[in-house]
Amino acid sequence: MKRILNVNITDIVPFSKGLIFVRREQMPDGVNKVSFFSYDAATGEVTTVTKGVYLLNKFGMAYETISSKLGDFITCDTAKLPNHHTIIIYPTGEMGHFDDKGKLVKTGDLYYNNAPARDAAFDGNSIWCAVPQRNAVIRYSVSAQKIIMRIGGDDNTAFNMPISVSCYNDELFVCNKASCEIRKIDINTLNVSDYLEFNEPVNKYFRFKDKEIVVLDSGIYEL
C-alpha cells in the first residue's frame, strides 16, 4: 500500500483519469481558502484545476445551475444517472434530485429508522446509501421515490458505522469507519463478504481500471 496524497481533503470526486479533490486551508488573516486539484491515477501527477472542472465532474453538465442553487456544493455527495439527472445527498440526510437542465425535481430528507442516510452510489437501477447510525445500507428507488431494501441494521453485525459506498461491476463496496474495513455486497445475490481491512478508519474507496484507491484518516493510498 502506497500513500499518494497526504493533504487535508475536504471532498473527493472521481473522474475519468483519477480523482479531483478539494483542499480547504485557513490563511494567516483568518480567511478560508479553497483550492482544487486533480490526481492522475496512471501517472501519479497532481495538478491544480478550476472550480468549474470540479463542479462539472461532481454534478454533470448542469453544474452551474445546480451548484448555484445549493450554495454549499462541497459537503454533499452525488450520484449521476444515465438520463443525466443528478442525485445529491448531505450528511444530514437532505436529498435533492435535479434533472439534466439543473431543475430541482424533488427535495426532502432520506432517513432510515430516524437516522440520516449519506453518500450515494448508482447501480444501474437504484441508489445505494450508507446509514452510519443504524449500521445499515439502503437501496432507494428513484422512480418510486422510496427505500426498497435495507441490508444490516438492528442487531445485524454486517456493518459497523458504514460511512460511504461505491459501485463497480455489480458489486457494492461499503466503507466501515468504526471497524476499519471494507465489505462487499454482490448486488445480484445480496451476499455480503469481507474485502479489505486496515489499521485505521477507512472513509472512501475508488477503483480505476487496475488501480484501487482508499481514503484513510492518515491520507489517500493506492493499494
FENTAKA-V278700 format. One record per pair of residues at least 12 apart in sequence whose C-alpha atoms are under 6 Angstrom apart, sorted by the first residue. I is the first residue (numbers start at 1). J is the second residue. Records with the same first field share a line. If there is no record, write none. Layout:
BEGIN
I = J + J
END
This chain:
BEGIN
1 = 222 + 223
2 = 221 + 222
3 = 220 + 221
4 = 220 + 221
5 = 219 + 220
6 = 219
9 = 22 + 23
10 = 22 + 23
17 = 40
18 = 39 + 40 + 41
19 = 38 + 39
20 = 37 + 38
21 = 36 + 37
22 = 35 + 36
23 = 35
36 = 48 + 49
37 = 49
62 = 101 + 102
65 = 102
66 = 102
76 = 89 + 90
77 = 89 + 119
78 = 120
79 = 120 + 121 + 122
84 = 100
85 = 98 + 99 + 100
86 = 98
91 = 118
92 = 116
93 = 109 + 110 + 116 + 117
94 = 108 + 109
95 = 107 + 108 + 109
117 = 129 + 130 + 131
118 = 130
119 = 164
121 = 166 + 167
126 = 140 + 141
127 = 139 + 140
130 = 162 + 163 + 164
132 = 161 + 162 + 163
134 = 153
135 = 153 + 159 + 160 + 161
136 = 151 + 152 + 153
137 = 150 + 151
138 = 150
160 = 176 + 178 + 179
161 = 176 + 177 + 178
162 = 175 + 176
163 = 175
164 = 204
170 = 187
171 = 185 + 186 + 187
172 = 184 + 185
175 = 203
177 = 201 + 202
180 = 198 + 200 + 201 + 202
181 = 196 + 197 + 198
182 = 195 + 196
183 = 195
201 = 216
202 = 216
203 = 215 + 216
END
